[in-house]
Amino acid sequence: MVVPNTGAAASDTVAAARLLLTQMGLSPADLVTPAASVPTFAEIVPAVRATLEAGTRRTYGTHLNRLEQEWGHLRLDGVTKPDLEAMAHTIRTTARTNLDLS
């Protein structure tokens, strides 16, 4: 149960809140300003791919393609632990073994 503060108690609470915000590097306006939008995998994977060297793109290209195909519509913060576990399971069960018989 919250008891309304009046008088000195209320001003002390507001002062404490302002102090805490200052220590966190925030202002009261930061609490009401909408946060920056989180990009989707479809938005971020091409940008990441563009920064990679050719060898790195070859190594991780399959994984980046899978992220775009399966999770392209999801925001980066929209993936859950079960999503990650399911993808890891799919990768393990469908992986091909590279047999070097030379």
Rosetta blueprint (number, residue, H / E / L):
1 M L
2 V L
3 V L
4 P L
5 N L
6 T L
7 G L
8 A H
9 A H
10 A H
11 S H
12 D H
13 T H
14 V H
15 A H
16 A H
17 A H
18 R H
19 L H
20 L H
21 L H
22 T H
23 Q H
24 M L
25 G L
26 L L
27 S L
28 P H
29 A H
30 D H
31 L H
32 V L
33 T L
34 P L
35 A L
36 A L
37 S L
38 V L
39 P L
40 T E
41 F H
42 A H
43 E H
44 I H
45 V H
46 P H
47 A H
48 V H
49 R H
50 A H
51 T H
52 L L
53 E L
54 A H
55 G H
56 T H
57 R H
58 R H
59 T H
60 Y H
61 G H
62 T H
63 H H
64 L H
65 N H
66 R H
67 L H
68 E H
69 Q H
70 E H
71 W H
72 G L
73 H L
74 L L
75 R E
76 L H
77 D H
78 G H
79 V L
80 T L
81 K H
82 P H
83 D H
84 L H
85 E H
86 A H
87 M H
88 A H
89 H H
90 T H
91 I H
92 R H
93 T H
94 T H
95 A L
96 R L
97 T L
98 N L
99 L L
100 D L
101 L L
102 S L
